[in-house]
């Protein structure tokens, strides 16, 4: 946490997450939604499913595609924009 205290989900949501969403003009989403975004972006960019599995701690490609595969439809054409935003280090 910003003040050096131990991570606390409620404190993070209240003091970091919600203010960041408000400042960005984004409607509220649970922080857990970032996992879906990360998985979808990496799959859309063509990063190997094995790497996604490793990063996210999942056990199989099937699970990754069943849970996150639905999110890549429509963004696969944006892979260069995603890479440009995050840079080469993202992969």
N, CA, C and O atoms as a printed pandas DataFrame, in Angstrom:
     atom_number atom_name residue_name chain_id  residue_number  x_coord  y_coord  z_coord
0              1         N          UNK        A               1    0.838   -1.174    0.000
1              2        CA          UNK        A               1    0.000    0.000    0.000
2              3         C          UNK        A               1    0.888    1.243    0.000
3              4         O          UNK        A               1    2.074    1.179    0.322
4              5         N          UNK        A               2    0.302    2.341   -0.358
5              6        CA          UNK        A               2    1.069    3.584   -0.453
6              7         C          UNK        A               2    1.729    3.977    0.852
7              8         O          UNK        A               2    2.825    4.536    0.853
8              9         N          UNK        A               3    1.069    3.689    1.965
9             10        CA          UNK        A               3    1.606    4.095    3.259
10            11         C          UNK        A               3    2.550    3.048    3.859
11            12         O          UNK        A               3    3.009    3.204    4.991
12            13         N          UNK        A               4    2.841    1.983    3.106
13            14        CA          UNK        A               4    3.745    0.945    3.579
14            15         C          UNK        A               4    3.066   -0.147    4.386
15            16         O          UNK        A               4    3.723   -1.078    4.850
16            17         N          UNK        A               5    1.760   -0.041    4.556
17            18        CA          UNK        A               5    1.042   -1.061    5.325
18            19         C          UNK        A               5    0.852   -2.326    4.490
19            20         O          UNK        A               5    1.027   -2.317    3.272
20            21         N          UNK        A               6    0.494   -3.401    5.164
21            22        CA          UNK        A               6    0.232   -4.671    4.508
22            23         C          UNK        A               6   -0.949   -4.521    3.558
23            24         O          UNK        A               6   -1.894   -3.784    3.841
24            25         N          UNK        A               7   -0.890   -5.228    2.422
25            26        CA          UNK        A               7   -1.974   -5.149    1.447
26            27         C          UNK        A               7   -3.283   -5.591    2.078
27            28         O          UNK        A               7   -3.352   -6.602    2.777
28            29         N          UNK        A               8   -4.296   -4.825    1.819
29            30        CA          UNK        A               8   -5.637   -5.107    2.281
30            31         C          UNK        A               8   -6.571   -4.785    1.124
31            32         O          UNK        A               8   -6.586   -3.655    0.635
32            33         N          UNK        A               9   -7.345   -5.763    0.684
33            34        CA          UNK        A               9   -8.193   -5.587   -0.488
34            35         C          UNK        A               9   -9.139   -4.390   -0.353
35            36         O          UNK        A               9   -9.278   -3.604   -1.290
36            37         N          UNK        A              10   -9.779   -4.250    0.787
37            38        CA          UNK        A              10  -10.709   -3.133    0.967
38            39         C          UNK        A              10   -9.997   -1.792    0.939
39            40         O          UNK        A              10  -10.486   -0.838    0.334
40            41         N          UNK        A              11   -8.846   -1.715    1.588
41            42        CA          UNK        A              11   -8.082   -0.467    1.598
42            43         C          UNK        A              11   -7.592   -0.134    0.184
43            44         O          UNK        A              11   -7.624    1.026   -0.226
44            45         N          UNK        A              12   -7.141   -1.140   -0.554
45            46        CA          UNK        A              12   -6.705   -0.919   -1.934
46            47         C          UNK        A              12   -7.857   -0.393   -2.774
47            48         O          UNK        A              12   -7.709    0.589   -3.503
48            49         N          UNK        A              13   -8.999   -1.049   -2.668
49            50        CA          UNK        A              13  -10.160   -0.632   -3.459
50            51         C          UNK        A              13  -10.552    0.804   -3.132
51            52         O          UNK        A              13  -10.810    1.603   -4.031
52            53         N          UNK        A              14  -10.594    1.127   -1.841
53            54        CA          UNK        A              14  -11.052    2.455   -1.428
54            55         C          UNK        A              14  -10.039    3.567   -1.688
55            56         O          UNK        A              14  -10.415    4.670   -2.085
56            57         N          UNK        A              15   -8.753    3.281   -1.466
57            58        CA          UNK        A              15   -7.767    4.360   -1.539
58            59         C          UNK        A              15   -7.019    4.439   -2.862
59            60         O          UNK        A              15   -6.438    5.477   -3.177
60            61         N          UNK        A              16   -7.023    3.359   -3.644
61            62        CA          UNK        A              16   -6.264    3.356   -4.894
62            63         C          UNK        A              16   -7.166    3.092   -6.099
63            64         O          UNK        A              16   -7.210    3.885   -7.039
64            65         N          UNK        A              17   -7.878    1.978   -6.060
65            66        CA          UNK        A              17   -8.629    1.520   -7.227
66            67         C          UNK        A              17   -9.750    2.485   -7.621
67            68         O          UNK        A              17   -9.789    2.968   -8.753
68            69         N          UNK        A              18  -10.654    2.760   -6.691
69            70        CA          UNK        A              18  -11.793    3.616   -7.021
70            71         C          UNK        A              18  -11.366    5.026   -7.430
71            72         O          UNK        A              18  -11.910    5.554   -8.400
72            73         N          UNK        A              19  -10.413    5.660   -6.733
73            74        CA          UNK        A              19   -9.957    6.976   -7.187
74            75         C          UNK        A              19   -9.324    6.939   -8.590
75            76         O          UNK        A              19   -9.491    7.875   -9.371
76            77         N          UNK        A              20   -8.602    5.861   -8.903
77            78        CA          UNK        A              20   -7.976    5.756  -10.226
78            79         C          UNK        A              20   -9.039    5.630  -11.319
79            80         O          UNK        A              20   -8.931    6.262  -12.370
80            81         N          UNK        A              21  -10.061    4.816  -11.071
81            82        CA          UNK        A              21  -11.144    4.679  -12.051
82            83         C          UNK        A              21  -11.873    6.002  -12.240
83            84         O          UNK        A              21  -12.184    6.394  -13.365
84            85         N          UNK        A              22  -12.142    6.680  -11.143
85            86        CA          UNK        A              22  -12.828    7.968  -11.221
86            87         C          UNK        A              22  -12.004    8.981  -12.011
87            88         O          UNK        A              22  -12.536    9.684  -12.869
88            89         N          UNK        A              23  -10.723    9.053  -11.724
89            90        CA          UNK        A              23   -9.843    9.992  -12.427
90            91         C          UNK        A              23   -9.769    9.679  -13.917
91            92         O          UNK        A              23   -9.678   10.585  -14.746
92            93         N          UNK        A              24   -9.807    8.385  -14.253
93            94        CA          UNK        A              24   -9.746    7.970  -15.658
94            95         C          UNK        A              24  -11.095    8.078  -16.355
95            96         O          UNK        A              24  -11.173    7.954  -17.578
96            97         N          UNK        A              25  -12.148    8.305  -15.596
97            98        CA          UNK        A              25  -13.480    8.403  -16.182
98            99         C          UNK        A              25  -14.040    7.054  -16.591
99           100         O          UNK        A              25  -14.828    6.958  -17.532
100          101         N          UNK        A              26  -13.627    6.003  -15.877
101          102        CA          UNK        A              26  -14.061    4.640  -16.197
102          103         C          UNK        A              26  -15.086    4.212  -15.155
103          104         O          UNK        A              26  -14.893    4.429  -13.959
104          105         N          UNK        A              27  -16.184    3.599  -15.618
105          106        CA          UNK        A              27  -17.179    3.125  -14.649
106          107         C          UNK        A              27  -16.570    2.019  -13.792
107          108         O          UNK        A              27  -15.616    1.356  -14.199
108          109         N          UNK        A              28  -17.129    1.833  -12.612
109          110        CA          UNK        A              28  -16.556    0.886  -11.660
110          111         C          UNK        A              28  -16.532   -0.537  -12.201
111          112         O          UNK        A              28  -17.492   -1.018  -12.803
112          113         N          UNK        A              29  -15.412   -1.181  -11.967
113          114        CA          UNK        A              29  -15.215   -2.601  -12.238
114          115         C          UNK        A              29  -14.432   -3.156  -11.066
115          116         O          UNK        A              29  -13.636   -2.447  -10.451
116          117         N          UNK        A              30  -14.658   -4.419  -10.759
117          118        CA          UNK        A              30  -13.893   -5.024   -9.669
118          119         C          UNK        A              30  -12.446   -5.196  -10.122
119          120         O          UNK        A              30  -12.202   -5.467  -11.298
120          121         N          UNK        A              31  -11.485   -5.044   -9.218
121          122        CA          UNK        A              31  -10.080   -5.194   -9.597
122          123         C          UNK        A              31   -9.771   -6.547  -10.249
123          124         O          UNK        A              31   -8.875   -6.645  -11.088
124          125         N          UNK        A              32  -10.503   -7.572   -9.864
125          126        CA          UNK        A              32  -10.287   -8.907  -10.428
126          127         C          UNK        A              32  -10.466   -8.927  -11.946
127          128         O          UNK        A              32   -9.918   -9.795  -12.625
128          129         N          UNK        A              33  -11.233   -7.967  -12.480
129          130        CA          UNK        A              33  -11.464   -7.893  -13.921
130          131         C          UNK        A              33  -10.161   -7.700  -14.692
131          132         O          UNK        A              33  -10.099   -7.995  -15.885
132          133         N          UNK        A              34   -9.119   -7.208  -14.020
133          134        CA          UNK        A              34   -7.828   -7.036  -14.691
134          135         C          UNK        A              34   -7.269   -8.363  -15.194
135          136         O          UNK        A              34   -6.569   -8.395  -16.206
136          137         N          UNK        A              35   -7.570   -9.451  -14.502
137          138        CA          UNK        A              35   -7.115  -10.771  -14.960
138          139         C          UNK        A              35   -7.692  -11.080  -16.334
139          140         O          UNK        A              35   -6.989  -11.593  -17.204
140          141         N          UNK        A              36   -8.967  -10.770  -16.530
141          142        CA          UNK        A              36   -9.608  -11.025  -17.810
142          143         C          UNK        A              36   -8.974  -10.168  -18.907
143          144         O          UNK        A              36   -8.707  -10.648  -20.009
144          145         N          UNK        A              37   -8.741   -8.910  -18.592
145          146        CA          UNK        A              37   -8.116   -8.022  -19.577
146          147         C          UNK        A              37   -6.717   -8.513  -19.930
147          148         O          UNK        A              37   -6.362   -8.585  -21.107
148          149         N          UNK        A              38   -5.931   -8.846  -18.928
149          150        CA          UNK        A              38   -4.572   -9.321  -19.175
150          151         C          UNK        A              38   -4.579  -10.577  -20.044
151          152         O          UNK        A              38   -3.835  -10.663  -21.021
152          153         N          UNK        A              39   -5.405  -11.532  -19.694
153          154        CA          UNK        A              39   -5.462  -12.782  -20.462
154          155         C          UNK        A              39   -5.912  -12.523  -21.896
155          156         O          UNK        A              39   -5.316  -13.044  -22.838
156          157         N          UNK        A              40   -6.954  -11.725  -22.063
157          158        CA          UNK        A              40   -7.465  -11.449  -23.405
158          159         C          UNK        A              40   -6.430  -10.724  -24.254
159          160         O          UNK        A              40   -6.229  -11.068  -25.418
160          161         N          UNK        A              41   -5.769   -9.718  -23.674
161          162        CA          UNK        A              41   -4.764   -8.971  -24.430
162          163         C          UNK        A              41   -3.599   -9.863  -24.834
163          164         O          UNK        A              41   -3.133   -9.799  -25.972
164          165         N          UNK        A              42   -3.128  -10.693  -23.914
165          166        CA          UNK        A              42   -1.987  -11.544  -24.249
166          167         C          UNK        A              42   -2.369  -12.561  -25.315
167          168         O          UNK        A              42   -1.589  -12.804  -26.236
168          169         N          UNK        A              43   -3.546  -13.159  -25.211
169          170        CA          UNK        A              43   -3.975  -14.123  -26.233
170          171         C          UNK        A              43   -4.178  -13.430  -27.581
171          172         O          UNK        A              43   -3.788  -13.967  -28.618
172          173         N          UNK        A              44   -4.784  -12.244  -27.574
173          174        CA          UNK        A              44   -5.010  -11.512  -28.823
174          175         C          UNK        A              44   -3.703  -11.116  -29.489
175          176         O          UNK        A              44   -3.626  -11.035  -30.715
176          177         N          UNK        A              45   -2.671  -10.869  -28.681
177          178        CA          UNK        A              45   -1.364  -10.489  -29.224
178          179         C          UNK        A              45   -0.585  -11.687  -29.737
179          180         O          UNK        A              45    0.481  -11.535  -30.334
180          181         N          UNK        A              46   -1.121  -12.885  -29.504
181          182        CA          UNK        A              46   -0.448  -14.072  -30.003
182          183         C          UNK        A              46    0.578  -14.663  -29.046
183          184         O          UNK        A              46    1.378  -15.512  -29.441
184          185         N          UNK        A              47    0.562  -14.226  -27.802
185          186        CA          UNK        A              47    1.464  -14.807  -26.805
186          187         C          UNK        A              47    1.008  -16.229  -26.539
187          188         O          UNK        A              47   -0.191  -16.497  -26.461
188          189         N          UNK        A              48    1.946  -17.127  -26.402
189          190        CA          UNK        A              48    1.601  -18.543  -26.289
190          191         C          UNK        A              48    0.711  -18.807  -25.078
191          192         O          UNK        A              48    0.910  -18.227  -24.010
192          193         N          UNK        A              49   -0.268  -19.686  -25.254
193          194        CA          UNK        A              49   -1.137  -20.036  -24.138
194          195         C          UNK        A              49   -0.357  -20.599  -22.950
195          196         O          UNK        A              49   -0.755  -20.417  -21.800
196          197         N          UNK        A              50    0.753  -21.281  -23.230
197          198        CA          UNK        A              50    1.571  -21.813  -22.134
198          199         C          UNK        A              50    2.093  -20.682  -21.244
199          200         O          UNK        A              50    2.142  -20.808  -20.020
200          201         N          UNK        A              51    2.477  -19.587  -21.876
201          202        CA          UNK        A              51    2.971  -18.448  -21.105
202          203         C          UNK        A              51    1.850  -17.811  -20.290
203          204         O          UNK        A              51    2.059  -17.402  -19.148
204          205         N          UNK        A              52    0.662  -17.731  -20.882
205          206        CA          UNK        A              52   -0.491  -17.185  -20.162
206          207         C          UNK        A              52   -0.809  -18.077  -18.959
207          208         O          UNK        A              52   -1.080  -17.580  -17.866
208          209         N          UNK        A              53   -0.774  -19.388  -19.168
209          210        CA          UNK        A              53   -1.026  -20.343  -18.084
210          211         C          UNK        A              53   -0.031  -20.116  -16.955
211          212         O          UNK        A              53   -0.411  -20.071  -15.785
212          213         N          UNK        A              54    1.243  -19.974  -17.306
213          214        CA          UNK        A              54    2.278  -19.767  -16.296
214          215         C          UNK        A              54    2.059  -18.461  -15.539
215          216         O          UNK        A              54    2.124  -18.427  -14.310
216          217         N          UNK        A              55    1.799  -17.387  -16.284
217          218        CA          UNK        A              55    1.617  -16.076  -15.659
218          219         C          UNK        A              55    0.447  -16.053  -14.686
219          220         O          UNK        A              55    0.510  -15.421  -13.632
220          221         N          UNK        A              56   -0.624  -16.755  -15.058
221          222        CA          UNK        A              56   -1.852  -16.651  -14.285
222          223         C          UNK        A              56   -2.063  -17.797  -13.309
223          224         O          UNK        A              56   -3.000  -17.774  -12.511
224          225         N          UNK        A              57   -1.198  -18.796  -13.369
225          226        CA          UNK        A              57   -1.297  -19.896  -12.421
226          227         C          UNK        A              57   -2.381  -20.903  -12.722
227          228         O          UNK        A              57   -2.860  -21.590  -11.820
228          229         N          UNK        A              58   -2.778  -21.001  -13.991
229          230        CA          UNK        A              58   -3.799  -21.974  -14.375
230          231         C          UNK        A              58   -3.157  -23.313  -14.713
231          232         O          UNK        A              58   -1.939  -23.417  -14.854
232          233         N          UNK        A              59   -3.999  -24.332  -14.841
233          234        CA          UNK        A              59   -3.491  -25.677  -15.067
234          235         C          UNK        A              59   -3.537  -26.156  -16.502
235          236         O          UNK        A              59   -2.861  -27.127  -16.841
236          237         N          UNK        A              60   -4.321  -25.501  -17.369
237          238        CA          UNK        A              60   -4.448  -26.038  -18.729
238          239         C          UNK        A              60   -4.827  -24.953  -19.731
239          240         O          UNK        A              60   -5.392  -23.918  -19.378
240          241         N          UNK        A              61   -4.497  -25.222  -20.992
241          242        CA          UNK        A              61   -4.897  -24.326  -22.081
242          243         C          UNK        A              61   -6.419  -24.287  -22.192
243          244         O          UNK        A              61   -7.013  -23.238  -22.440
244          245         N          UNK        A              62   -7.028  -25.441  -22.004
245          246        CA          UNK        A              62   -8.480  -25.520  -22.133
246          247         C          UNK        A              62   -9.154  -24.528  -21.178
247          248         O          UNK        A              62  -10.084  -23.817  -21.561
248          249         N          UNK        A              63   -8.679  -24.493  -19.951
249          250        CA          UNK        A              63   -9.256  -23.583  -18.965
250          251         C          UNK        A              63   -9.075  -22.129  -19.397
251          252         O          UNK        A              63   -9.997  -21.322  -19.285
252          253         N          UNK        A              64   -7.877  -21.803  -19.892
253          254        CA          UNK        A              64   -7.600  -20.432  -20.335
254          255         C          UNK        A              64   -8.542  -20.043  -21.469
255          256         O          UNK        A              64   -9.117  -18.955  -21.447
256          257         N          UNK        A              65   -8.706  -20.918  -22.458
257          258        CA          UNK        A              65   -9.578  -20.587  -23.582
258          259         C          UNK        A              65  -11.056  -20.583  -23.198
259          260         O          UNK        A              65  -11.821  -19.764  -23.707
260          261         N          UNK        A              66  -11.464  -21.481  -22.310
261          262        CA          UNK        A              66  -12.864  -21.500  -21.892
262          263         C          UNK        A              66  -13.236  -20.239  -21.113
263          264         O          UNK        A              66  -14.314  -19.677  -21.308
264          265         N          UNK        A              67  -12.346  -19.805  -20.240
265          266        CA          UNK        A              67  -12.662  -18.651  -19.398
266          267         C          UNK        A              67  -12.377  -17.334  -20.110
267          268         O          UNK        A              67  -13.208  -16.425  -20.085
268          269         N          UNK        A              68  -11.212  -17.223  -20.744
269          270        CA          UNK        A              68  -10.787  -15.940  -21.304
270          271         C          UNK        A              68  -10.932  -15.834  -22.818
271          272         O          UNK        A              68  -10.892  -14.732  -23.365
272          273         N          UNK        A              69  -11.098  -16.952  -23.493
273          274        CA          UNK        A              69  -11.201  -16.936  -24.950
274          275         C          UNK        A              69  -12.335  -16.091  -25.470
275          276         O          UNK        A              69  -12.234  -15.486  -26.537
276          277         N          UNK        A              70  -13.426  -16.047  -24.708
277          278        CA          UNK        A              70  -14.579  -15.258  -25.144
278          279         C          UNK        A              70  -14.274  -13.760  -25.195
279          280         O          UNK        A              70  -14.954  -13.009  -25.894
280          281         N          UNK        A              71  -13.268  -13.336  -24.466
281          282        CA          UNK        A              71  -12.947  -11.907  -24.414
282          283         C          UNK        A              71  -12.086  -11.438  -25.577
283          284         O          UNK        A              71  -11.961  -10.233  -25.799
284          285         N          UNK        A              72  -11.487  -12.364  -26.327
285          286        CA          UNK        A              72  -10.591  -11.918  -27.396
286          287         C          UNK        A              72  -11.315  -11.605  -28.693
287          288         O          UNK        A              72  -10.751  -10.960  -29.576
288          289         N          UNK        A              73  -12.561  -12.055  -28.820
289          290        CA          UNK        A              73  -13.307  -11.772  -30.047
290          291         C          UNK        A              73  -13.505  -10.270  -30.188
291          292         O          UNK        A              73  -14.071   -9.617  -29.311
292          293         N          UNK        A              74  -13.035   -9.739  -31.297
293          294        CA          UNK        A              74  -13.159   -8.315  -31.553
294          295         C          UNK        A              74  -11.913   -7.518  -31.212
295          296         O          UNK        A              74  -11.751   -6.400  -31.700
296          297         N          UNK        A              75  -11.030   -8.061  -30.386
297          298        CA          UNK        A              75   -9.815   -7.299  -30.075
298          299         C          UNK        A              75   -8.587   -7.849  -30.786
299          300         O          UNK        A              75   -7.523   -7.230  -30.753
300          301         N          UNK        A              76   -8.725   -9.008  -31.430
301          302        CA          UNK        A              76   -7.540   -9.560  -32.085
302          303         C          UNK        A              76   -7.009   -8.641  -33.186
303          304         O          UNK        A              76   -5.822   -8.685  -33.506
304          305         N          UNK        A              77   -7.870   -7.817  -33.761
305          306        CA          UNK        A              77   -7.422   -6.859  -34.774
306          307         C          UNK        A              77   -6.700   -5.661  -34.170
307          308         O          UNK        A              77   -6.094   -4.867  -34.890
308          309         N          UNK        A              78   -6.767   -5.533  -32.857
309          310        CA          UNK        A              78   -6.120   -4.420  -32.164
310          311         C          UNK        A              78   -4.772   -4.800  -31.574
311          312         O          UNK        A              78   -4.228   -4.057  -30.757
312          313         N          UNK        A              79   -4.230   -5.928  -31.967
313          314        CA          UNK        A              79   -3.015   -6.412  -31.314
314          315         C          UNK        A              79   -1.860   -5.425  -31.439
315          316         O          UNK        A              79   -1.086   -5.283  -30.492
316          317         N          UNK        A              80   -1.716   -4.749  -32.553
317          318        CA          UNK        A              80   -0.630   -3.780  -32.705
318          319         C          UNK        A              80   -0.859   -2.550  -31.822
319          320         O          UNK        A              80    0.095   -1.981  -31.291
320          321         N          UNK        A              81   -2.115   -2.142  -31.667
321          322        CA          UNK        A              81   -2.423   -1.025  -30.771
322          323         C          UNK        A              81   -2.097   -1.403  -29.325
323          324         O          UNK        A              81   -1.540   -0.602  -28.574
324          325         N          UNK        A              82   -2.450   -2.632  -28.945
325          326        CA          UNK        A              82   -2.171   -3.103  -27.583
326          327         C          UNK        A              82   -0.665   -3.139  -27.353
327          328         O          UNK        A              82   -0.174   -2.657  -26.332
328          329         N          UNK        A              83    0.060   -3.711  -28.303
329          330        CA          UNK        A              83    1.522   -3.791  -28.182
330          331         C          UNK        A              83    2.129   -2.388  -28.139
331          332         O          UNK        A              83    3.067   -2.142  -27.380
332          333         N          UNK        A              84    1.601   -1.470  -28.946
333          334        CA          UNK        A              84    2.106   -0.105  -28.938
334          335         C          UNK        A              84    1.868    0.592  -27.616
335          336         O          UNK        A              84    2.688    1.389  -27.161
336          337         N          UNK        A              85    0.747    0.286  -27.007
337          338        CA          UNK        A              85    0.418    0.904  -25.714
338          339         C          UNK        A              85    1.301    0.352  -24.601
339          340         O          UNK        A              85    1.848    1.113  -23.803
340          341         N          UNK        A              86    1.438   -0.966  -24.549
341          342        CA          UNK        A              86    2.189   -1.600  -23.469
342          343         C          UNK        A              86    3.667   -1.773  -23.773
343          344         O          UNK        A              86    4.480   -1.899  -22.858
344          345         N          UNK        A              87    4.017   -1.781  -25.046
345          346        CA          UNK        A              87    5.406   -1.956  -25.421
346          347         C          UNK        A              87    5.791   -3.432  -25.567
347          348         O          UNK        A              87    5.037   -4.332  -25.197
348          349         N          UNK        A              88    6.950   -3.639  -26.102
349          350        CA          UNK        A              88    7.432   -4.998  -26.354
350          351         C          UNK        A              88    7.610   -5.797  -25.079
351          352         O          UNK        A              88    7.496   -7.022  -25.102
352          353         N          UNK        A              89    7.888   -5.132  -23.963
353          354        CA          UNK        A              89    8.093   -5.847  -22.700
354          355         C          UNK        A              89    6.851   -6.535  -22.189
355          356         O          UNK        A              89    6.944   -7.420  -21.339
356          357         N          UNK        A              90    5.694   -6.152  -22.684
357          358        CA          UNK        A              90    4.435   -6.752  -22.240
358          359         C          UNK        A              90    4.399   -8.226  -22.553
359          360         O          UNK        A              90    3.858   -9.014  -21.777
360          361         N          UNK        A              91    4.965   -8.610  -23.675
361          362        CA          UNK        A              91    4.893  -10.020  -24.074
362          363         C          UNK        A              91    5.918  -10.812  -23.313
363          364         O          UNK        A              91    6.026  -12.024  -23.500
